[in-house]
Amino acid sequence: MSEQGDWARWLSEAQAGNRRSYEALLRAALPWLRGMARRRFPWADAAEAEAMVQDTLLALHRNLHLYDPGRPAEPFLLGILKLRGADRRRMRARHQVRETPLDDVPVTSMALATKETQEVAIDAGRVSSAVGALPPRDREILEMLKLREMSLAETSAATGMSVGALKVATFRAIRRLRAKLGVTDEE
Amino acid sequence: MRSEDLITSLAQDLGAVRPLPSPARLLAVWLGVSVPVLAAITLMMGPRPDLAGKCGEAGFVISQGLGVVTAVVSAYAAFCAGRPDQPGWKLWAPMLAMLVWLGDLGRQCAVVSLQDAGGVLRLQLDPMCVPAIVIAGVIPAGLIVALMRRSATFRRDHACLCGALAAGAAADVALRLFHGSVNIATLLLWQMGSVMLFTSTAWFISSTILRNVARAPRRRQLAG
């Protein structure tokens, strides 16, 4: 490849701080690195191969001082790609040991729960966020009557509503809460 | 992040860097400091009384020569290991040199034991070897770590192993100039055992030091 003759020059100019040469080198080397990553690491999918190329660019940036200006640039870039690819392969192997395939486990299975009380906590969280989404008046009535377990008379005194109006408001607040939770009347 | 965007930001972040000297040049620096230091240690400890006679023995000269080759090849490999464009055979050459060196000592041990009907294999305590190797090896080991600190990103463990082996081999070459073993089996066990112990300890310590050196700029970047 004739343009690769420029790569060594661009790389030594980059060592001297020339940003244009550095950018020209990286842009010219990018498709070459992508091709090399696909060829050298056939096990890697497209995202992983691109991650390897980006690791290579970052490693090159941090180790520009290691390049010997008298030597060709391609073995230097390829060497970094091979070392970073090997790092990724080791990391992938380490992660695979710790991973558990979930394909055979039903979505509703309690096997996925890490704590026995997890389901209760999830339900409480859903109710709490649904209550938070109600109008302030509904929230206040439900909190007094259902959470603090105050009597109708006490709630009536606290809110200034008549007991009858309070009953109607409570009924409507619960209906709105059920709607927020996605619970239909048939359930 | 797209690779094209990454390239733009890397180019904006570029600053001038000073290229690292070549491995051959670093090797010359290491030898230029280590050889006078080892010579001074040998003079301070006092050369062994039979040194002149030993220098006429082919076995001693070959074994010392192989020790020197192992030290030089290992140091060169240590300086090459951190560079991504160096071929693999350079990195594994020290293992071959060490095997030849150990093999020659083993061969000498076997030959002498056959001539001496096994008497030469009687092991004797020679605990002086361990501190002597440490005294002789600590400066070459420290120097090689200092010279490798800027190339500690790639193949760090391999570089540290080669560097530790270089310092251990150089220390053993010096040790045999001021400390003699009673027989070849004692030499093989105590001196080479000390070299191996020194190499593995220095490998661990240098690897830890260089890992911290490599992390330090990243920590500074994150803090900044």
Contacts between the chains, C-beta under 8 A, distances in Angstrom:
chain1	res1	chain2	res2	distance
A	12	B	19	8.0
A	14	B	14	6.5
A	15	B	16	7.0
A	15	B	17	5.3
A	15	B	18	8.0
A	15	B	19	5.7
A	16	B	16	5.5
A	17	B	14	6.3
A	17	B	15	5.9
A	17	B	16	3.4
A	17	B	17	7.9
A	18	B	14	8.0
A	19	B	11	5.0
A	19	B	12	7.1
A	19	B	14	5.0
A	20	B	11	7.9
A	22	B	10	7.5
A	22	B	11	5.2
A	22	B	14	5.1
A	23	B	7	6.3
A	23	B	8	7.2
A	23	B	11	3.8
A	26	B	7	4.3
A	26	B	10	6.6
A	26	B	11	6.8
A	27	B	4	7.7
A	27	B	7	6.0
A	30	B	3	5.9
A	30	B	4	7.5
A	30	B	7	6.8
A	50	B	3	6.5
A	53	B	3	6.0
A	54	B	1	7.5
A	54	B	3	5.7
A	54	B	6	5.7
A	57	B	3	6.9
A	57	B	6	5.9
A	57	B	7	6.7
A	57	B	10	6.3
A	58	B	6	7.7
A	58	B	10	7.5
A	59	B	153	7.0
A	59	B	154	7.9
A	61	B	10	4.9
A	61	B	13	7.2
A	61	B	14	7.7
A	62	B	153	6.6
A	63	B	84	7.7
A	63	B	153	5.4
A	63	B	154	7.4
A	64	B	17	4.9
A	65	B	17	4.3
A	65	B	18	6.2
A	65	B	19	5.7
A	65	B	20	5.2
A	65	B	150	6.5
A	66	B	19	8.0
A	66	B	20	5.7
A	66	B	82	6.8
A	66	B	83	5.3
A	66	B	84	7.1
A	66	B	150	7.9
A	66	B	151	5.8
A	66	B	153	7.7
A	66	B	154	7.9
A	67	B	19	6.6
A	67	B	85	7.9
A	68	B	19	6.7
A	68	B	20	7.9
A	68	B	22	5.9
A	68	B	83	7.6
A	68	B	85	7.8
A	69	B	19	6.2
A	71	B	85	6.3
A	75	B	84	8.0
A	75	B	85	4.1
A	76	B	84	6.0
A	76	B	85	4.3
A	78	B	85	7.8
A	79	B	83	7.6
A	79	B	84	2.9
A	79	B	85	4.6
A	79	B	86	7.5
A	79	B	154	7.9
A	80	B	84	4.6
A	80	B	154	7.6
A	82	B	84	7.6
A	83	B	84	5.7
A	83	B	154	5.3
A	83	B	155	7.1
